[in-house]
Each structure stands twice: as structure tokens, then as C-alpha cells.
Amino acid sequence: MKGNFNFIMVFSSLIFLFRFMPIFFVIYYLVPAGWKNLILFGGSIIFYAWGEPRYLILVLLSVFVNYFLATFIVKSGERAGGRKFFLFLAILYNVGMLFFFKYSAFFLSSLNGLFGWKLPVPDILLPLGISFYTFQILSYIIDVYRGNCRASNSILNLGTYLIMFPQLIAGPIVIYGDVEKDLKKRKIEIINVERGLKTFSLGLASKVLLANNLGNIWSACGEAGFDDISTPFAWLGIIAYGLQLYFDFNGYSLMAIGLGDMLGFRFPENFDFPYSAASVTDFWRRWHKTLTGWFREYIYIPLGGNRKGKFRTILNILIVWLITGLWHGAAWNFVLWGFYYFLLLALERLFLGKLLKGSRVLSRIYTLFFVFCGWVLFVASSMSEIGILFSRMFVWHPGSEYLEYLTNYGSVLIASVIFATPLLRKYYRNHSNRMPVLIFLCLLFWGSVVQLVDSVYNPFLYFRF
């Protein structure tokens, strides 16, 4: 399995900022209300097809297949067998497509390695955003089955929900019931457009000015060779990667939320300053909140949650986190990463959580230490690389190469630490409409544009998941 995302029209690209975005929104605002879903659906198809035309059919099939299966679930009425049958078909189709494109090569190669078989392993290109839109449409189907929302009577509305370009590729994961009314009728007010532009500018700056520059530090570690870097450089690199991942994904989420505001939708918050968490449990309440909420609502609670005793609760946590690890990637390091967090979360539920409440400082040091160690498992490309990185971090290897990067990127690191905490949140909320803040946001936007013109390094890390 591989993904070629070099030609995606990312939000932080000049072609999106100065071609797609202005042209789309001019048309979107000019057309009558009854046409807005059609324009949004068509614009989203263009956005997706720009980077992934060959797999556009998969997204469209997801809309059509799930539209009719949800309709059949409703038409089955009180016949439990019929409702379950169509729910089963929907889960089989959606999970089956995700498994084939994302996991089949991993499982076949794992079987070959385990048993010495020679099963053919397909070389499959990973469809863009398949993990996100699969989870999103599964939530719709399950909610229709549960009676939590009505099945859409408009295939265009359902298609708009699933293919909406702000959150199609990398979330946040939006539940159909949260936007159902807005899909049918929404009022676009200037105050929402203004709020959306502000949020978008913050997200763009997070991505371009912080995440991209932090990425240069981690890239330098890899280019130097993990076998040859010093212990300080290894720690600097993994800290830079953890901050890069946060500002990369949070920046994307903020841009998506801002675009949603400009379209007339209110998307859910996806991050809540996770590096300020006082435990690993608290961290995962704050990091990628829509995904965590999805796993809780559609896997953990149906398994029994914490209602069936301590042993069953721990087992449910294990299942959820093994799936969480695999969701992020079809590789054994992601399985190990999921198991790592299962152990930490299980320990906190059993006894560690009570101990952490005794100290606000030690609890945060503990959380940061284990979270950044966890990023080693997350980012490593092989088990041997995990061993090398940990050996560099925990067995002293002298060196001074890290000083160059502290000098060159010291201001970015300091700004990243500050903006990763809620220190400025209250000020921004109270003064977001004042001229100094508006000027600052304009400077962030145009500073990001200048950075984009001068730089060729502009990946979105979460696209590969």
C-alpha cells in the first residue's frame, strides 16, 4: 500500500488560496440558496479529483450505495431481521472497501512473513481520505439504524455531507445529525464568514509558519541518519515532530472549521490544547476529538464500555486501541503504538489516574514524556528504527549538531510551545474583533503566503493516515 499525495490541492497551497477558493466562494455566494448544495457538491468533486481522479468513483459509490442501504433500513420498518441485514450489508461494504485498499497488502505480507507463504501482495495506491469518509458514512448508517437521525431523502444532500471539501480528506469527522438541518436550509451571515476567515488564517499560520518549519528539524534528523545523531538531537527531533504533527493537523482542522463557517456550517472542534493535558487519558480527550468521539460512540460503548465490570472494560479499551492503531496505518509500528496507549490508559484507569491528580506539575511532565515517547512508535518506519531512536534517546551519545537547529529554529520552537498551550486563548476570544488582533491575523495570512512562495516543503502529515 502506498499513497501519492504530491498533487493534492491542499488548503495551504497557492492554487487553493488564489484560484479555487475565491472562484468557488464567489459562485457559491451568488447562486440562490436552493443551488448551494449542488455548487458545493460539484466544487468538492473538482477539489478531490484534482489530486485523486482515479479514485473519485469510490467516493461517489460510497454516496450511492449508502443512500440506498439507509433507505432500505428505514423501509424495513419494525422487521428487525431486515434492518440488521441492510446494516450488515452497509458495514460489510464500507469496511470491506477500507480493508481492501488500506490493509489487504499489510495482512498478506504479514501472513507471508509469519508462515513463509508466497501469497501475491498487491501494490495498491491508498485512496485519498478513505479512512475519514468511511468512518463518516458509517456513523450515518449506524445512526439511521439506531433512529438517531433520519435517512436522507436527497442523494444530493447526502453527497454534499460526505464529499464536502473542507473535511473530506482529513476531517474533522462530522456526524450527519449535527449538520442535517444546515444541509436542508442554512443562512450565511457576514459574521460567520468573518469568523471563518479568522479561523482559517490561524490554521494556515499554524500549518505554514509553525508545522512546516518544525518539520525541517525532524527531517534533518532523518537525513543525518538516526544511527549517527546525538542524544540531544534525537530528543529535539522527536519533540519537533510531535509539535509539527499537532500544528499540522490542528492547522488543517482550523482551516476546515473556518471554511465550514464560510459555507454556513458549524464543524466541531478537533483539538483542545492536548499538550496541556494532565494525563494520557486527558490527552486523548483533547487530541483529534472527533475521532476519539467516534471510537467511543460506535465501538467502545456498543462493546459494553465500562458497564460490564473491570475486566470487560480493560478488554474493550484494548480492542478500541488496537483498532485505533490500525486506523492510523497498516503497519506493525501502528499496532504497537495502539497497544502502548492501551497499557497507559489501562494503568491510569486501574490506579495511576488517582495518583496523577495529586500533582498538577508532575502529572503534566509524566504526560508529555510518555506522549513524546509514543511519537517514536508512530513515526518510525520499522521496528529496527524504533530501537535505534530509543537507544539514541536513552543511551547517552554526545554531539553538538543540535545547537545549529536550536539557533536557527529557536524562535519557532518558543512560539510553538506558547501556542500549544491555552495561554492566549482567553485574550483572543475577548479581543478577536479589535484592530491589533485583526492586523496580526492579516500579517499571519500574508506571512504564510510569503513562506509558501519561498518554500517547497508543504506536506500534510495526516493525509497518509
MIFILO-350012 format. One record per residue (C-alpha): residue number from 1; x, y, z. Coordinates in steps of 0.05 Angstrom, whole numbers, plus 5000, padded with zeros to 4 digits. Each point is the difference from the previous one (the first is absolute). Layout:
N
SITE;n;X;Y;Z
SITE;NUM;X;Y;Z
...
END
This chain:
465
SITE;n;X;Y;Z
SITE;1;5000;5000;5000
SITE;2;5025;5069;4983
SITE;3;4973;5070;4991
SITE;4;5021;5052;4950
SITE;5;4976;5066;5027
SITE;6;5048;5047;4964
SITE;7;4946;5032;4957
SITE;8;4945;5010;5051
SITE;9;4970;5070;5001
SITE;10;5014;5010;5074
SITE;11;4971;5060;5037
SITE;12;5070;5028;5010
SITE;13;5015;5004;4926
SITE;14;5001;5061;4956
SITE;15;4953;4968;4950
SITE;16;4948;4989;5054
SITE;17;5008;5068;5032
SITE;18;5000;5042;4937
SITE;19;4962;4958;4949
SITE;20;4954;4947;5027
SITE;21;4978;5036;5063
SITE;22;4982;5069;4971
SITE;23;4967;4971;4938
SITE;24;4960;4949;5039
SITE;25;4975;5048;5053
SITE;26;4980;5054;4950
SITE;27;4956;4949;4964
SITE;28;4975;4970;5065
SITE;29;4978;5067;5029
SITE;30;4968;5024;4935
SITE;31;4956;4940;4986
SITE;32;4931;4993;5033
SITE;33;4994;4960;5064
SITE;34;4970;4940;4964
SITE;35;5062;4994;4957
SITE;36;5053;5004;5054
SITE;37;5003;4925;5014
SITE;38;5009;4986;4926
SITE;39;5057;5051;4995
SITE;40;5032;4973;5063
SITE;41;4993;4928;4975
SITE;42;5030;5017;4932
SITE;43;5056;5043;5030
SITE;44;5018;4943;5048
SITE;45;5004;4951;4942
SITE;46;5048;5047;4964
SITE;47;5041;5008;5064
SITE;48;5005;4925;5011
SITE;49;5012;4982;4927
SITE;50;5056;5051;4995
SITE;51;5046;4954;5039
SITE;52;4965;4932;4995
SITE;53;4958;4994;4937
SITE;54;5005;4924;4994
SITE;55;4967;4988;5067
SITE;56;4945;5052;4995
SITE;57;4954;4942;4981
SITE;58;5010;4970;5070
SITE;59;4974;5062;5034
SITE;60;4941;5005;4953
SITE;61;4984;4926;5010
SITE;62;5002;5010;5075
SITE;63;4946;5053;4993
SITE;64;4955;4959;4954
SITE;65;5007;4933;5035
SITE;66;4989;5028;5070
SITE;67;4943;5044;4978
SITE;68;4961;4940;4976
SITE;69;5020;4955;5058
SITE;70;4978;5052;5050
SITE;71;4934;5006;4962
SITE;72;4991;4924;5004
SITE;73;5014;5001;5075
SITE;74;4943;5050;5009
SITE;75;4953;4963;4954
SITE;76;5011;4936;5039
SITE;77;4960;5033;5055
SITE;78;4992;4958;5062
SITE;79;5028;4937;4968
SITE;80;5064;4992;5041
SITE;81;5028;4947;4953
SITE;82;4994;5045;4939
SITE;83;5030;5060;5035
SITE;84;5059;4960;5025
SITE;85;5010;4969;4932
SITE;86;5007;5067;4965
SITE;87;5043;5027;5057
SITE;88;5045;4939;4992
SITE;89;5005;5013;4924
SITE;90;5018;5073;5012
SITE;91;5054;4983;5051
SITE;92;5026;4943;4955
SITE;93;5005;5047;4940
SITE;94;5032;5059;5036
SITE;95;5048;4961;5043
SITE;96;5015;4953;4943
SITE;97;5020;5057;4954
SITE;98;5043;5030;5054
SITE;99;5032;4933;5016
SITE;100;5015;4984;4927
SITE;101;5033;5066;4983
SITE;102;5035;5014;5066
SITE;103;5014;4933;5033
SITE;104;5000;4943;4951
SITE;105;5073;5008;4980
SITE;106;5020;5005;5074
SITE;107;4963;4937;5021
SITE;108;5024;4960;4940
SITE;109;5073;5020;5010
SITE;110;4993;4985;5075
SITE;111;4973;4931;4985
SITE;112;5057;4988;4952
SITE;113;5051;5020;5052
SITE;114;4967;4960;5056
SITE;115;4989;4935;4964
SITE;116;5050;5004;4943
SITE;117;4945;5002;4948
SITE;118;5007;5033;4932
SITE;119;4932;5032;4993
SITE;120;4999;5055;4947
SITE;121;4999;5069;5033
SITE;122;4965;5054;4959
SITE;123;5033;5067;4992
SITE;124;4940;5044;5016
SITE;125;4998;5076;4999
SITE;126;4966;5025;5063
SITE;127;4937;5040;4982
SITE;128;5003;5070;5028
SITE;129;4958;5010;5063
SITE;130;4970;4930;5000
SITE;131;5009;4991;5075
SITE;132;4963;5064;5015
SITE;133;4942;4995;4952
SITE;134;4990;4926;5017
SITE;135;4992;5016;5074
SITE;136;4955;5058;4984
SITE;137;4952;4960;4957
SITE;138;5001;4943;5050
SITE;139;4977;5048;5054
SITE;140;4942;5021;4954
SITE;141;4979;4928;4986
SITE;142;5004;4979;5074
SITE;143;4962;5062;5023
SITE;144;4945;4986;4949
SITE;145;4995;4929;5026
SITE;146;4997;5024;5072
SITE;147;4949;5053;4984
SITE;148;5046;5056;5020
SITE;149;4990;5035;4933
SITE;150;4955;4994;4940
SITE;151;5024;4969;4936
SITE;152;5013;5055;4949
SITE;153;4945;5006;4948
SITE;154;5048;5037;4954
SITE;155;5060;4966;4969
SITE;156;5029;5069;4987
SITE;157;4996;5019;5073
SITE;158;5034;4935;5021
SITE;159;5053;5009;4947
SITE;160;5012;5071;5023
SITE;161;5008;4975;5072
SITE;162;5050;4947;4982
SITE;163;5040;5035;4945
SITE;164;5001;5070;5029
SITE;165;5071;5022;4984
SITE;166;5020;5033;5066
SITE;167;4997;4934;5039
SITE;168;5001;4947;4946
SITE;169;5074;4984;5001
SITE;170;5021;5004;5073
SITE;171;4940;5018;5043
SITE;172;4977;5023;5049
SITE;173;4952;4941;4999
SITE;174;4930;5031;4997
SITE;175;4939;4962;5022
SITE;176;4941;5005;4952
SITE;177;4950;5019;5054
SITE;178;5042;5061;5019
SITE;179;4994;5031;4930
SITE;180;4934;4970;4977
SITE;181;4960;5064;5008
SITE;182;5055;5042;4967
SITE;183;5002;4953;4940
SITE;184;4926;5014;4988
SITE;185;5001;5075;5015
SITE;186;5054;5045;5025
SITE;187;5009;5074;5008
SITE;188;5067;5030;4983
SITE;189;5014;5062;5041
SITE;190;5058;5048;4994
SITE;191;5020;4989;5072
SITE;192;5010;4925;4986
SITE;193;5040;5015;4937
SITE;194;5044;5048;5040
SITE;195;5010;4948;5056
SITE;196;5016;4948;4947
SITE;197;5054;5043;4968
SITE;198;5032;5013;5068
SITE;199;5000;4926;5018
SITE;200;5026;4982;4931
SITE;201;5058;5050;5008
SITE;202;5019;4971;5067
SITE;203;4999;4930;4971
SITE;204;5041;5021;4939
SITE;205;5053;5032;5045
SITE;206;5002;4939;5046
SITE;207;5013;4956;4940
SITE;208;5048;5043;4959
SITE;209;5037;5042;5051
SITE;210;5005;4949;5056
SITE;211;4990;4929;4975
SITE;212;5041;5007;4936
SITE;213;5059;5031;5036
SITE;214;4997;4949;5056
SITE;215;5001;4946;4947
SITE;216;5068;5024;4977
SITE;217;5030;4980;5067
SITE;218;4971;4929;4998
SITE;219;5020;4993;4926
SITE;220;5071;5019;5018
SITE;221;5002;4943;5051
SITE;222;4980;4951;4947
SITE;223;5048;5027;4949
SITE;224;5058;4996;5049
SITE;225;4982;4927;5014
SITE;226;4971;4978;5066
SITE;227;5061;4958;5014
SITE;228;5044;5062;5000
SITE;229;4960;5053;5038
SITE;230;5015;5021;5071
SITE;231;4953;4990;5059
SITE;232;4982;5075;5004
SITE;233;4985;5001;4925
SITE;234;4957;4937;5005
SITE;235;4958;5033;5054
SITE;236;4997;5066;4963
SITE;237;4978;4962;4937
SITE;238;4944;4960;5032
SITE;239;4975;5062;5038
SITE;240;5000;5039;4935
SITE;241;4962;4943;4966
SITE;242;4947;4997;5054
SITE;243;4990;5075;4996
SITE;244;5000;4997;4923
SITE;245;4947;4946;5000
SITE;246;4957;5041;5047
SITE;247;5005;5066;4961
SITE;248;4994;4963;4934
SITE;249;4935;4964;5018
SITE;250;4971;5054;5045
SITE;251;5017;5051;4946
SITE;252;4962;4958;4948
SITE;253;4942;4992;5048
SITE;254;4997;5075;5014
SITE;255;5000;5014;4925
SITE;256;4945;4949;4990
SITE;257;4958;5030;5057
SITE;258;5012;5070;4971
SITE;259;4978;4978;4930
SITE;260;4939;4966;5032
SITE;261;4980;5066;5032
SITE;262;5007;5035;4933
SITE;263;4955;4947;4969
SITE;264;4947;5007;5054
SITE;265;5018;4937;5041
SITE;266;5027;4994;5070
SITE;267;5052;4944;5004
SITE;268;5021;4972;5067
SITE;269;5065;5019;5034
SITE;270;5053;4948;4989
SITE;271;5056;5020;5049
SITE;272;5000;5031;5069
SITE;273;5073;5013;5017
SITE;274;5018;4927;5011
SITE;275;5071;5015;5023
SITE;276;4970;5034;5061
SITE;277;4968;4934;5022
SITE;278;5010;4974;5070
SITE;279;4998;4926;4981
SITE;280;5002;4957;4938
SITE;281;4925;4989;5007
SITE;282;4991;5075;5000
SITE;283;5046;5006;4940
SITE;284;4955;4956;4959
SITE;285;4939;5040;5020
SITE;286;5035;5060;4969
SITE;287;5036;4971;4939
SITE;288;4960;4986;4937
SITE;289;4936;5005;5040
SITE;290;4954;4980;4943
SITE;291;5037;4935;4988
SITE;292;5003;4985;5075
SITE;293;4925;5014;5005
SITE;294;4986;4955;4940
SITE;295;5036;4941;5032
SITE;296;4965;5012;5066
SITE;297;4930;5006;4969
SITE;298;5004;4945;4946
SITE;299;5048;4949;5029
SITE;300;5015;5008;5075
SITE;301;4929;5011;5024
SITE;302;4969;4945;4955
SITE;303;5052;4952;5028
SITE;304;4974;5016;5070
SITE;305;5044;5059;5018
SITE;306;5013;4999;5075
SITE;307;4932;4971;5018
SITE;308;5020;4926;5004
SITE;309;5054;4997;5052
SITE;310;5074;5017;5004
SITE;311;5026;4942;4958
SITE;312;4951;5014;4943
SITE;313;5016;5074;5003
SITE;314;5075;4986;4992
SITE;315;4985;4952;4943
SITE;316;4957;5053;4965
SITE;317;5056;5051;5007
SITE;318;5048;4949;4969
SITE;319;4954;4988;4940
SITE;320;4989;5074;4989
SITE;321;5073;5017;5002
SITE;322;5023;4943;4955
SITE;323;4949;5025;4949
SITE;324;5022;5072;5012
SITE;325;5072;4980;4986
SITE;326;4981;4964;4936
SITE;327;4955;5058;4978
SITE;328;5061;5045;5000
SITE;329;5040;4954;4956
SITE;330;5007;4930;4972
SITE;331;5066;4983;5034
SITE;332;5024;4965;5063
SITE;333;5027;5063;5031
SITE;334;4929;5028;5002
SITE;335;4975;4936;5033
SITE;336;5056;5008;5052
SITE;337;4981;5073;5008
SITE;338;4928;4981;5013
SITE;339;5021;4947;5051
SITE;340;5046;5050;5034
SITE;341;4943;5048;5012
SITE;342;4955;4943;5023
SITE;343;5050;4984;5055
SITE;344;5005;5072;5022
SITE;345;4925;5011;4999
SITE;346;4986;4934;5036
SITE;347;5051;5018;5055
SITE;348;4969;5068;5009
SITE;349;4931;4970;5006
SITE;350;5023;4947;5050
SITE;351;5041;5044;5048
SITE;352;5047;5050;4966
SITE;353;4946;5051;4985
SITE;354;4987;5012;5074
SITE;355;5074;5010;5015
SITE;356;5008;5050;4943
SITE;357;4946;5045;5030
SITE;358;5046;5013;5059
SITE;359;5047;5046;4961
SITE;360;4984;5047;4943
SITE;361;5073;5007;4981
SITE;362;5023;4927;5003
SITE;363;4937;4976;4965
SITE;364;5016;5045;4940
SITE;365;5073;4980;4998
SITE;366;4979;4927;5001
SITE;367;4950;5012;4944
SITE;368;5049;5037;4955
SITE;369;5054;4948;5011
SITE;370;4957;4941;4980
SITE;371;4965;5035;4943
SITE;372;5065;5021;4967
SITE;373;5028;4930;5010
SITE;374;4937;4975;4967
SITE;375;5015;5043;4938
SITE;376;5062;4958;4990
SITE;377;4956;4939;4989
SITE;378;4954;5041;4956
SITE;379;5051;5030;4953
SITE;380;5051;4943;4994
SITE;381;5000;4963;4934
SITE;382;5022;4933;5030
SITE;383;5010;4963;5065
SITE;384;5075;5007;4994
SITE;385;4993;5075;4991
SITE;386;4959;5003;5065
SITE;387;5057;4965;5036
SITE;388;5052;5047;4971
SITE;389;4961;5062;5019
SITE;390;4987;4977;5071
SITE;391;5073;4981;5008
SITE;392;5021;5069;4977
SITE;393;4950;5033;5048
SITE;394;5015;4958;5062
SITE;395;5074;4981;4992
SITE;396;5044;5061;5000
SITE;397;5033;5017;4934
SITE;398;5037;5067;5000
SITE;399;4997;5050;4944
SITE;400;4988;5074;4987
SITE;401;4963;4999;4933
SITE;402;4935;5016;5035
SITE;403;5027;5070;5018
SITE;404;4994;5022;4927
SITE;405;4926;4983;4999
SITE;406;4987;5031;5068
SITE;407;5032;5064;4973
SITE;408;4964;4999;4933
SITE;409;4932;4978;5025
SITE;410;5001;5024;5072
SITE;411;4947;5053;4988
SITE;412;4955;4950;4965
SITE;413;5008;4950;5058
SITE;414;4984;5054;5052
SITE;415;4939;5023;4960
SITE;416;4977;4928;4992
SITE;417;5004;4986;5075
SITE;418;4960;5064;5015
SITE;419;4947;4986;4948
SITE;420;4994;4927;5021
SITE;421;4973;5025;5067
SITE;422;4936;5038;5015
SITE;423;5038;5061;5025
SITE;424;4974;5046;4945
SITE;425;4931;4968;4990
SITE;426;4962;5045;5047
SITE;427;5033;5063;4972
SITE;428;4983;4980;4929
SITE;429;4928;4985;5017
SITE;430;4991;5067;5035
SITE;431;5037;5042;4948
SITE;432;4992;4964;4934
SITE;433;4961;5059;4970
SITE;434;5049;5054;5021
SITE;435;5046;5032;4950
SITE;436;5067;4975;5028
SITE;437;4976;4928;4996
SITE;438;4971;5011;4930
SITE;439;5066;5029;4977
SITE;440;5037;4942;5031
SITE;441;4956;4950;4963
SITE;442;5012;5036;4935
SITE;443;5075;4997;5012
SITE;444;4994;4925;5015
SITE;445;4963;4989;4935
SITE;446;5048;5038;4956
SITE;447;5060;4974;5037
SITE;448;4975;4930;4985
SITE;449;4992;5018;4927
SITE;450;5071;5026;4996
SITE;451;5024;4936;5033
SITE;452;4962;4958;4949
SITE;453;5031;5039;4942
SITE;454;5070;4989;5027
SITE;455;4994;4927;5023
SITE;456;4987;4933;4966
SITE;457;4990;4962;5066
SITE;458;4925;4999;5013
SITE;459;4974;4930;5018
SITE;460;4938;4984;5039
SITE;461;5022;4943;5046
SITE;462;4931;4972;5015
SITE;463;4984;4988;4926
SITE;464;5040;4936;5005
SITE;465;4954;4973;5054
END
